[in-house]
Amino acid sequence: MTTTSLTPTGVDALIIDYNGVIGKQPTSLMWTRLADIAEWPNRQLDSFQDACWAPRNAYDAGELSDLAYWSKVLGHHPGPRWLRTLRAADTAMWIRTDERVLDILRRARATALPMVLLSNAPHFLSDVLDATDWRRELMTDALYSARLGLCKPDRAVYEHALAATGIADPARVLFIDDRADNCQAAAELGLRALHYTGQPADLEEQLLPADPTAVFCPSAARRGASR
Ligand SMILES: [Mg+2]
């Protein structure tokens, strides 16, 4: 088996996190609005966020329904209308995207680079992300924790994502995530890992060839790789 990479960047596929890379973090105003909707006492954001995060992993893993999650956050069951309002406000916090990142991904995708989205997200948010234009335009596949029944950094999650890239050798696949523990788990499987810290230039360096004329041509690259 040849070890020659098919692309000028040496990356033959990408596995990319959503929130904190493509997706922007919620603003304080958004958290305050959600706390207001939750009727949280005295707008105490610290305690509200703690209450939201405590059951979040189970929610992301698909172990809790929307009702079960918000019942844990609030300490009581919200009615159906209140639940829908909470879920809509929560989802709205996580769907804003960084156009700088999407622009780089579009340019990388133009080189035919396979891209797989890998996100820890509950079912409802997964469905919303799946329906976005950028997801349909850019991603060859999208894996969500709620559908897998597992969250990053579980090793099996990365095995599913690697299989979805269609690339057998993990050393040719770049994993990008804003959490160090997720990157560490990916590296343990042999994936190349980039811990993203909010600098789009880091993505550009990894995903786009330094020579802009070196546009990836799959058939030509395969001919070159077979030599
Ligand atoms: Mg993230």
Boltz pocket constraint, residues with backbone or C-beta under 6 A from the ligand:
constraints:
  - pocket:
      binder: B
      contacts: [[A, 17], [A, 18], [A, 19], [A, 20], [A, 21], [A, 177], [A, 178], [A, 179]]
      max_distance: 6.0
